Amino acid sequence: MLVIIFFAFFISDSNIFARFGYDAKIMELNSQIDYYREKTEQDKEKLKLLESDKDQIEKFARENYLLKKDDEDVFVVE
């Protein structure tokens, strides 16, 4: 009986050490899920703002794609 318990917890493919590793991986993946859910909500809010306001679309295009009006000069500072 003791041999079976020893084998089940320490030697088999699903031993106790692998279990701790799986639990750590699950915690890491859950934190990534939370991060991407939050990021998705932020992006949805940005999209809603862009869809509702023409000035916001212009601001977004200027900041992200370096677009400009014909009578403007754009300087990129890094």
N, C-alpha and C positions, 0 to 999 in steps of 0.2 A: 504494500500500500504506500509506504513512504517513497519507494522508488518511482512509482507512478506520479506522485505529487512532485517529486524532484524533477522528473523528466518533463512534466507539463509546464512547470514554472521556469525552468532554467535551460533546458536543452532543445526543446521543440522549436519549430519555426515561429511560432507566436509566443515566445517567451516573455517574461516580465520586462526585460530590457527593451525589447522591440516595442512592447506596449507603451512604455514611457516615451520612446521616440515617436510613436504614432500620435500620442496625446500632444506632444510639443508641436508636431506638424499641424495637427488640427487647430491648435490655438493660433499658430501663425497664419493659417489660411482664413480663420475666422476674423482675425484683425485685418487682413487684406480685403475681405468681403465688406467689413465695416467702412474701410477707407474708400473703396470704390462706390459704395452706396452713397456716402457723403459727397464724393466727387460728382456723381451722377446728379444729385439734387442741386449742387451748385451750378452745374452745366445747364440743367433745365431752367433754373432761374435766369441765367445769362441769356439763354435762347428766348425765353419769354420776354425779357427786356429788349432784346434785339428785334424781335418780331413786332413789338408795339411802338418803337420810337425810332424815327429815321435818323435823328442826331446820334443815337447810340450806334447805329449801323456805321455811320460815317466815322465815328470815333474808333470803333473796332477795326475798320479797314485801315485807318491811318496808323494805328498802333501795331497791328499785326502784319500788315502787308505793305507798309510804307507807301500807301497811296497818297496822292496829294491833288489839290486843285491846280488848274492850269497856271494861275498867277502866283503860286507859292513856290518857295524853295524849301527843301527838306534837308536837314543836317542830321546825320546819324552819329551819335556820340556813344562810344563803348567804354 
